Amino acid sequence: MAETNNFLPLMLDLSGRKIVIFGGGSVGERKAELFSGCADTLVASLEFSRRLYELEASGQVRLVRLDLLAASDFELRELISGAFIAIPATSNFGLNQKIAAIARKSDILINQVDALGNVVIPSVIKRGDLVIGISTLGHSPAVSKYTRRQIEGLITPEYSDMIRLQGELRNYLKQHVPEQRQRKAILWEILESEAVWNGFSESYEKAAERAYEIISHCLENSEG
């Protein structure tokens, strides 16, 4: 029987949250790229990749030069203090375990790159406000990558436009259609309309025009 786990996928607002990444190599760089746009991101290492220096220069991350192997537990605790997530991403497994242990004692969430911590960062697909996370909980990065490629082939850029249009139409229908069930049915009809989806290939306005035609037709039928 497979071992159970208590992981639950969530979308978190990390505004103002402190994320501490240990390691300035390619893995630390990738983690910094991910978090720098939505959190206060700090990277600690003796050396840093060129991209990390670029992120620092643009004010997206803070770099702390420190020999992590020689750092005392006190220094590591000071770095982690106040963090929401700690990410041990060095090439030294023992050091990563040490950092994780220190973070765990302070009840700080841990994302480990060479073991399963209590935070798993999924592979992410973004199409505007549509966000899809894919994870195998560290069991098979290859399957995660393969799944992402498969989904990326299905989730076209038009999905972002459809989300925008559906938001606009929801507000419109709330003002003109009092019954929630009817509003839902209209929105689904628009969502499943090939004419609306094809309209996005011309312009957002063309797709919106076709969507409002569907609304008008539905309202005329309901009144009749």
N, C-alpha and C positions, 0 to 999 in steps of 0.2 A: 504494500500500500504506500502511495506517495506521501511524503511528509507534508503536513499542512503548514500554512503560513498565515500571518495576519496582515499582509500588505493590502492597502486600500489605495487605489488611484485617486489623487486629489489635484485640484488646481489651486495653487497658493499664491497670494499676493505677497511678494517679497520686498515690497517698497520699504526702504529703511532697515531692512534686515542685514545682518553682517554674515558674510560667507567667507570662511578662511580656507584657502587652498594651500597645501604643503607640497612644493615641488614646482620647479619652473621649466620643466621639459614639455614634450608634446602633449602629454596627458593633462598636466596642469594648465597648459595653454588652452586645450579644448574645453576644459571645465570653466576657465575664466571667460572664454568667449560666450559660453552658455549663460552664465550668471551675470556678466557685467552690465547687461542691459536692463536688469530688473532688481538688482540688489547692490549693497555696499560690499564690493568684492576685494579681498585682500589676498595676495599671493606671497608666500614666504619661501625663500630658497637662497642658496649661495650664488647660483647663476640663473639667468632667465633667457628664454628664447627671444628672438628678434620681435616676434609678434607681441609678446608680453610687454616689451619696452614701448611698442607702438600704442598699445592699449593704455599704458601708464601716461604717455605723452598726451593722449587725447582725453585724459581724466576719467577713463572708464574703470580702471583698477588701481589699487595701491600696491606697490611692491615693497617688501621688507627683506633686505639682504641679511641672511642669517645662515650660519653653518648648522643645519638641522641635526647632523650626526653628533656634533659637539655641544648642542644646546642642552641646557639643564631642564629638568621637569618644570621648574619655576618659569623659565623663559617660554616654554611651550604653553603652559597654562595661561600666561599673560597674553600670548597671541590669541588663544582660543576664547579668552574671557569675553562674554557678551555675544558670542557667535550663535547664530541659529543653526547653521550646518557647518561641520568641519569635514574637510575632504583630504585625507592622507593620499597623496598622489606621487610619492617619490618612487624611485626604482629599488628601494630597499624595503623588503617585506617586513623585517623586524622593526624598522623605524615606523613604518605605517601602522603596525600593530600597537606600538608604544603610544603613538599619537591618538589612535582610536581609543585606547584604554583611558588616557587622560581626559579625552572629551566625554567618554561615557560616565566617568565619575562626576562630571559637572552637568550631567543630564542634557548634553548637547547632541543633537542629531548627527549621525555619521554616514557619509557616503564613501564607501571603500572601493578602490579600483581593483584590488586583488583579493577581495573577499566580499561576503554579503553583509553589508552594514544594515542599519535600520532605515536608510533612505536609498531607494533605487531610482536612478535618473533614467527615464526611458529615452528611446530614440523618438525624436519629435518631428512631426510634419505640421507645418503651418500654412494655411491658406486664408490670409486675413484673420478673421475672428474664429475660424475653424482650427482647432488644435487637437491633434491626435497623438497620443503617447503609446509607444510599443515597447514591451519589456518581456523578457523570459526569466526575470529575476536572476540574471547572471548565468543561467544554465547554458545558454547558447547564443552568444552575440551574432553568430552567423545567421541563425533563424530570425533574429530580430531585424538584422539588416535586410535579409531576403524579404521579409514581410513588409518592411518599409518600402522597398522598391515596388512590390506588387501594389500596395495601396497608392503610392505616388502616381502610378499609371492610371488609376481610377479617379482620384481626387484632382480634377483639373482646376486651373485658376478661376474658372467660372463659378466654382463653389463660393469663393469670396464675394463675388457679385450677387449671388443668390442670397447669401446671408444678409447682405446690405438691403436687398430688395424686400426680403421677408420682414425685416425689421421695420422698413418704411410702411409696408402694407398692413402689418399688425396694428400700427398706430392709426392708420386710415380706417381700418375696419372697426376698431374700437369706437370710433366716432360715428360710424354709419350703420353698423350691424350690432344690435343689442344682444343677440343670442350667441353665447360662446361656442356652442356646437356648430352653428352655421359658419362662424368665423374660421374655426378649425378646418372645416370641410373645404372652404374656399382656398385657404392657404395650401392645403394638400393638393388640390386640383392644380394650382399654379406650380407647386413644386414638382408635380409629375408631368407638367406640360412640355412636350418637345418644342413647341413653338416658342415658349419663353426661353428655354435653354439655348435654342438656336439663335434667338435674338441677341444674346450676349456676344455672339461672334461678330455682330454688326456694331452694336453699341449698348451701353447700359440703358440708354433712353429707349431703344427699340424693344428691349426685353420688358422694360417697365410698361411701355405702351400696350404690349400684348397681355401683360398681367392685368392691367386695369380693364382691358376688354373682357377678360374672363370674369372679373368682379361684376362688371355691368351686366353681363349675360346672366350670371347667377342671381343677381338681385332682381332682374326683370322676371326670371322664372319663378322666384319665390313670391313675387307680388301677384303674378298671374295665377 
